[in-house]
């Protein structure tokens, strides 16, 4: 006997619930059989008579067979031959095999390695004790599905959709299905059935199915599926099939009886009677399968599931003139239900909540966009539409979610959006469409009709994964933000060292352009992120792919890109499940470790910005962050009865004609403050501005100045003269923001050239 087996037997003998053990080693096979006497710990009144009401003995003999490779393989554990097979949690081995207990929802082999043979015996003792007390089914562990032996056929279905058919009242509906009948190595024919959501009314035409013989071994065709479910009891509550029963269906008569026990006998009988009338007189060259699915409502959720409804499928082969009545002995086959890939299944497998039905559109199907879309699809929260105008190029496959299936796909012309949609459609259940649109996103924003097409129908939010400044600005155009869904922006920065995700607020306040400007400020505050994003190394790492008309990209492994995009997909999944923020927006920034073996993330809520009303309807837009607004208010409050001011910092978008103010430089020490005027000083100002621009790589820069008026008023003649003077040294419009008791006032000036060459100052 191997030493490892001998050691296991010694440990088993020491277990407090083991009353004896006998073993035999077969030298020829290397197998060791041990009969272990397990104390079932029956209550005293049962112990006196030696067994429980359901036949579990006070001392249960259990056979444990150890293979020569133990402990690499767990022992084979079976009960006595006459053990009651109506218990739940028995393996579906069939009557020719001894009863085998299912000890846990998982791997016994893994349990053996983690807790040794004692852990296995603990599970076995608990199983026997619970069997005696009829507690193998309980809410904590879940309802064990009906044990069904000898299954060879299967039906592929969307279990979430099938369970949703069970309404308040009992019923039975017909649906279409496709099937494949396969015969291999002389074995009986087996069926593979794919259930669809197309309803069948059992008309004569519906019942005239035709099987297509492909070869002697395979045939395909269309079949009918009947789904029956229980309703309410006479007193009102739902009918609950609360008794665990072994599978007993072998023919149509026992199928009727089973349906009656599960509370759906009458609806099923009515449909089978109708089907019998429809197929009367029809003859078939080959039998046609008819799937019958009974939905059993259990007292609590099934083991490992989130629904109390058990799906019990059966198959009847119809040949014509079939007797489907409640006394028919026509054979019925047991069928195994297999889940179809669907969002509900993917959410359950991912440990995701079932909530979240938002529709979203992906803009940009490059590396980042394709990874996020794939992650989201795999957790059942994929996009409804993907949009891109670019073709797939060979170098894209280095980091893209797509795989080059053949050499033809490497030829120019295959669009990223179409190829990505084709690869993701298999994750859908066929009930929700996934569309691909080949379109120039930025250009599409100039046409309201085209913009609506880009965003998709009934879209709740869009994800901009293009990494394009032009697209960001185009999405921020005033006429676009007024009508489009909310936007989430994702991209990598600093040669992939940083991941950025910006979540817009309601009504695009803050907008993705606001969030980008705020993010530049946050990144510039930290030495590590400032160097990674704005330093010379980030730009120097760009490489050119191809020759002639090549493209620029950052050298980066697929593993690194996947690691940086995965957390953004996690955050996006939570937004999809719980909804976007109700007030304000959010910035998420992830910094990867230099060696690629770690990340750190910050989450920064962003309050709504102040959108300043300008005097001219067609004048530039002015948007002030809540942080700057609060700073200005504090500065004004600190100097009551006096004007004060400083330098405005942010970004100006020529495309949207908008100022985004995210920071303020305090007034230099030589500034003058009085009730009549504020005069901005110059001491150290040039150095501070140069340091600011150098630190953020020019992403943020001075936009103009701010000061306050003690009374509500517009700009003064002196304000205009100062603004025109400052505009002469600025290559874009200059913003003068005036804080008054009645709100902000603005003055925007721009220095332009006359066509004849003379300068001209303009004010708005």
Secondary structure, DSSP 4 states (H G I P E B T S, - for coil): --HHHHHHHHHHHTSTTEEEEEEEEETTTTEEEEEEEEE----HHHHHHTB-TT--BSEEEEEEEE-TTTTSSPPEEE--TTS-TTSSSB----TTS---B---SS-HHHHHHHHHHHHHHHHHHHHHHHHHTT-SSBTTTBBPPPP--S--EEEEE-HHHHHHT--SS-EEEEEEEEEEEE--TTPPPEEEEEEEEEEE---TTTT---EEE-SSSEEEEEEEEEEEE--B-TTSSBP---S-------BHHHHHHHHHHTT-HHHHHHHHHHHHHHHTT---SS-EEEEEEEEEE-SSPBTTSS-SEEEEEEEEEE-SS---STT---B-EEEEEEEPP-HHHHHHHTT--S-----EEEE--SHHHHHHHHHHHHTT---SEEE--PBP-GGGGGT-SS---SGGGGSTT-BHHHHHHHHHGGGS-SSS--EEE---HHHHTTSHHHHHHHH-TT-SEEEE-S--HHHHHHHT-HHHHTTSPEEEEEEEETTTTEEEEEEPPGGGSS-HHHHHHHHHHHHHHSHHHHHHHHSHHHHHTEEEESSSS-EEEE---HHHHHHHHHHHHHHHHHHHHH-S-SSSEEEEEEEE-TTSS-EEEEEEEEPPPEEEPPSSTTSPEEEE-HHHHHHHHHHHHHTTTS--EEEEEEEEETTTTEEEEEEEEEPPTT-EE-SS-EE---TTHHHHHHHHHHHTTTSSEEEEEEEE-SSS----HHHHHHHHHHHTT-SS-EEEEEEETTEEEEEEEEEEE-TTS-EEEEE-
